[in-house]
Amino acid sequence: MDDIVKQAMAKWPNVPDCYGWLGLDARGNWYMRDDQAQVCGSFASGRPGAKGSMLQHAKLIEFIGRNYASDAQGRWFFQNGPQRVYVELEATPQVWRIDSLGNISTHDGKATQFERCLMDEHGWPYLQTSAGFGLVHTQDVGALAAAIEHHGWPVEDVRIADLPQRFAYCTSPQAQQARGTP
């Protein structure tokens, strides 16, 4: 986490949390969700306009990536100075990129190490890595197949409905907060 963020948290410890305003899609893109986007439905609903506006500013995206973490309830957030901005997830908290050599990195470019590969009933591939759990980017499925063959990575079957509980993440902190669930 950035030092300036830690300093802001110490200076203003009681800033309320923010829900529903930031989303991460299944391709590792960040979305700003204003009131109008939120009225269109949940981030993962697939309804027109519900995702909001995809962020394009490289420095802002890098800042979010450096200050992206999870809490004890498996809710992922961006620590924006003193304010915790909870992230709506289209799929998983991480989106893995895999290069032609089988090297794995997070959607924001941090290197990580393979631990296991999983495949759901729809054929979507996931990895558990030293940096956590996530979906493999759609453009990197071919590189994953080559890595599975070359490195002998076993593939475990999993049900998509079981993933959030099994890997301890929440796809919608906003819905959880609205229900009053801790």
N, C-alpha and C positions, 0 to 999 in steps of 0.2 A: 504494500500500500504506500502511496506517495506520502512524504513527510508533511506536505502542506495539508493533506487530508487529515492526517493524525493530529496536527496542530488545531485544525478547525473543530475536530471532534472534541478535543480537550477544552477549547474555548467556549463552545456552545453544545453542551452535552444533552440538552433536552429538546432538540429539534424533532418534530414528529416525522415518522416514517411516511414514505410515499408509495402508493400502490397503483398499478395499472398503467403507468406512464411510459414504461420502457419494455420492449420485447426483444427476444432473440429467436430468429427463425431457424429452420432445420438446415440452413446452409451457412449459418454463422453470421448472418447479417443482423445489425441492430436497428430497431425501429422506435421512433418517438411516437407515442400514442396520445394525441390531444383528446379533449372532451368529445369531439365529433367521432374520432376513431373508436373510442370506448362505447359510445352509443350504438355503433354498428355491431357490437358483439364482442365475444372473447377473442383474444389474440389468435388462438388456434382454431377458431370457428370456420375459417375459410370464407366468411362473408365479405363481400366487397367493402373496402375501406376500413375493415376492422384491424388490420395490421398497423395502419398509420403511415408515417413517412419514413422511408429507409434513410438512415444516417449516411452521409457521404464525406463528412469532414474527417480527414485522416487523423489529425491530432486529437479530436474528440473521441474517436474510436479507440485510439491508443490509450487515452486517459481512462476510458471505461474499462478496457482490458486490464490495466494495471491495478484497478481498484474494484475488481469483480471477485466476489467470494460468496460463501454460503454461511448460513447460521445453523444453530443446533437442530432446527426443525427441517432442514433440507431446503430452505427457501434461499434462492440465489438473489444477490443484490449487487448494486453498484453503489459504493460509498462515495457520494458526491459532497465533498466537504463534510459538514456536520450531519447531512441528511442521508439516510439509507433509502435508496430507491430500489424497491423489489422488482424483479424481472419476471415477466410472463414468458414462459417457454413454449415454443411450438412443438418441440420434441424433447430434447435433453439439455442439460446445462452446459455441455461442451459439444463442439462439432469438430471432429478430427479431420485433419488433412494428412494424406499419405503420399510420399513422393515415390519415384520409380525404384528407389533402393529399399523401400519399406520403412523409411524414417517417418515417425509420427509427430505431428505438432498440433497444438490447439488452434482454434479458429482465429486466435489473435497472435499466432506465430511462435508460441513457446514450445520448445522440444519436450517430448515426453517418451516414456518407455512402455512397450507392450507388456500386458499382463495376461489378458485373455480376449477372445473374440466370441461374440454371440450373434445369433441370427434369429429374428422374430418370424412369426407365421406368415408375414407378408414379404419376406425376403430382405428386409432392411437389416444392414449390418451395424453392429455396435462394438465398441472396444472398451474394456476396462484397462486403464493405463496408470502409471505412477501419478498422473495428474487428475485421476478420477474417471468417471463414466461418461460416455457420449456416443452420438451417432456419427457414422462415417459420412463425410460429404459425398453427395451424389456423383460428383466428377471424379472421385478417387476410388470408386468401387473396383475398377480394373486394377489399380495399383494394389488394393487390398487383396484381390484374388491372387495376384502374382506373389505377394508377400506370404499369403497362406501356403501356397505351393512351395515357394523357395525356402521359407523358414520352418515349415511344418507346423504352423500354428493350428491347433485344434479349434473347431467351431462348435459351440454349445448352443442348443436350441433353447429359446426363451419365448414366453408369451408377452406381447407388447403391454398388455394390461398389468402385468406383474412388475414392470421395470421401475416405476417410481418408488414403490415400497421396497423392492429388493435393493435398489441402489440409493435409497434415502434422499430423494429429491422431490420437490413440489413443482408442478408445472404452472400452477396459478396461485401465487400468494394472495392476489386480490380476491379470488373466490374463497380461499381459505379464511382470509380476514373478514370477509362479508358474512361467512357462516359463524364467525366467532371462535373458530378452531385455533388453538395456539400453534 
